[in-house]
Each structure stands twice: as C-alpha cells, then as structure tokens.
Amino acid sequence: MDKDKVISQIEDAFSGIVLGSGIGLWEAQAIDDYESEDIQEKSRDKDEKENWKLLSTDVLQRCNSSLSFFDADGMRFHLPAFIIGDLKNEVNDPIYNLTQLDEYTKSQLMSLNKAQRQAITVYLKFCLSQDEYNFDHPVIRRVLNEYWEKYT
C-alpha cells in the first residue's frame, strides 16, 4: 500500500471526529508541565476542538509529548493528525504510543471504533514496509499480532 492510500484511509476513518470533552493539545502540554488546573483550563481555550485537520504540523511537533497525556477522546481526535504528519515527514512518529500498550495506553485507545483501528493497523503495516522504521519493526510486528489485528 502506498502512503497516499494510508493517508486517505486515516482521513476517512477519522472524518467528522471532534474533541468534545476530551483533553486538548495545549491542555495536555499544561498537564505535562505540571501546571495548575486553572492554567490547564486556560490552555484548553487555545485548543482546536472541531477539526483535527486544522492542526498545523508545527504545533503538533511542538506538542509531541501531548500524546502521553490525552484521554481516550483526546487521543481519537489528535491521533490522525499525528499519523498523517508522520507520513508527510513533518512530525515525529507516534509509534511509541501505538506500540507500548500498557493499561494506561490501552485506555487512551478505547474510544476508537473498528474503522479507526483498521486504519491504524494499515498505518503500522505501512511502517513495516519502510526502512526508516527498521528499529521499530519487531515491536510493530508484536503489537500487530497481540493487539491491533485482534480488534479490527
């Protein structure tokens, strides 16, 4: 599968997803920085909440650590932007957050529906076909077998 088809599948699977009450990008940065709840709420005011496609790759790259602080709805909203940013070589890949699946990271993925899980599986399989992910190939194969392919 080529990169454009993976991007298209991600876009289709996550079309229309909004942030809702999920943790936003800047809010997650405030959590990462151990800011007060008041600062976290003010940071949320800066967050995109309606259209993940409006998230710039510059902002995603700057807020890359947010992936570790999203709740399930925040992850569902932001993950497609991070994946597509990676596929375009504009954002660090989210491989770690898709492969190091302890109970917490699994809880971040619980809002994903079947089509979204399938799209992520396609992305991970695409990564297996790319030399730039060679270091990650063993863990990607393992997590595809043990988690992603079981839930698609």
N, C-alpha and C positions, 0 to 999 in steps of 0.2 A: 504494500500500500504506500502511496506517496504522501508527502507532507500535506499537500492541499486537501486531499481526501480526509486525512485525520482532522485537520482544522475544520473542515465542513461538518464532519460528524460531531465534533465538540460543539460547534455553534448550534447545530440542530438540536442536540440533546439538552443544551442549557438555555435554549431560546425562551425568553419571557421570564426567566428567574429574576426575582427581586430579593433584596436583602431582608426586608421585613424587620423583625425584631432581632435578627442575627447581629453578631459582632462585626463592626465595620473595620476597614483597613487602618484608618488613623486611630480609631478606638483601640484596636489590637496593639498598635505601636505604643499607645499610652499605657496599656497593661504591661507590655514588655519593659517599659521604662519605670515601672512601679509607681506610676502617677496616682494621685488621689482619684476617688470616684468622680469628683467634680470635674477634674481635668479630663478624665476618660469621657464623660458626657459631653464636654465642650469639644473634644477631639472628634466625637461622633458627628457633630454638626458639619464637619468638613467631608464626611464620608459620602461617596456615591452610593445611592440606595436603590435606584431604579433600573439602571442599565449597565451591566458589568463590561460591556463593550466600550464604554466611555472611560474606563480606567486606563490611563496612559502607562506605557511601559516604563517610563522614567519613575513614576510614582510607585509602580509595582516593584521595581528593582530597589528603590529606596526603602520600601516597606516589606522586603522579602521575609523578614522574621515574623511578620504577622501570621504567616501560615501556621505557626505553632500556637497561636493564641485565639484562633477563630473557634466559635462553637459550630455546631453542625450546619446551621443556616448560613453563617458567615462563610464557612468553607465552600458550601454549594454555590454561593454567589460569586466568590472570588477565584475559585479553582480554575474555571475555564479560561479566565484572563491570564493566569499564570502559565497554564499549559500552552496556550497559543503564543504568549510572549516567548516561552522557551523555544517553541517550534520555529519562531522567526528569529531566534538567536538574539533576542533583546532583553531577556530576563533570565536569571539563574533558574535552572530546572527545579521543579517541585518533587523530584524523585524521592528524596528522603521522606517527605510527608506522605507519600503513597506506598512506601515500602517498609517503613519501620512501624509496624502495626501492633502497638500495644493497646491496652484497653482504652486509653485516652484518645489515641489517634483513630481508632475504630469508631469511637463515639463522635468524632468530628465528621465521619463519613456516613452517618446513619440517615441523613436527610436525602441522600442520593437515590434516585429511582433506577429502575432497570436500564433504561436507555442511557442514563448518565454513567452508570457503572460500565456498561458496554463500551461507551466512548472512551472512558479512562483505560479500559483493557486494551482497546485498539491503540491508544497512545503509548502504553507501556510496551506493547508488541512492536510498535514502530521503533521505539528506543532500542529494542533488541537488534534491530537491523542497522543501527548506526554505530560506527566506530567510536564516536565521541562519548558514548555511554558504556564502552567496554568494561570499565571498572565496576559499573553497576549491574552488568549482565547477570551475574549469579544471584544477586538478591532480587532482581526483577523476575527472573525465572521462578524462583522460590515463591515469591508473593503472588505471582500469577496463578501458580498451581494451588497454593494453600488458601488464597483469599479471593482475588478478583474473579477468576474463572468460575468459582463456586457460586458466586452471587450475581451472575449475569444470565 
